[in-house]
Amino acid sequence: MSSRNERLSKPLRQKASFIYNTLLTAKEKFGTESVNYVLDWVKEQFNKQEDLELEYIEITDVESLSPVTRKNEKLKYRAFIAVYADGVRLIDNIAL
């Protein structure tokens, strides 16, 4: 467990798993949906969370790490996320 997660209360630590679970679902959606759809969907999910405040979600080209707005079959992508939980900044990412 990361030192940041150790700063969270046990109940909030359990809620923080929502971050990774949301990234997993975003990965699934990325297979069939547009970049903007996935970004909007993630933001919508975090708007429903009381204890988790989304700082950002970005989908980037793996090579340049530049944010993208359109998919290109020749490129690989990664999603990056930062979320505040009781003042603790939690970050995660996943290959899409």
KAPE-V809119 format. One record per helix or strand. SS is the DSSP state (hx for helix, st for strand). FROM is the first residue (numbers start at 1). TO is the last residue. If there is no record, write none. Layout:
((SS & FROM & TO) (SS & FROM & TO))
//
This chain:
((hx & 3 & 6) (hx & 10 & 30) (hx & 35 & 47) (st & 53 & 61) (st & 67 & 67) (st & 77 & 85) (st & 88 & 95))
//
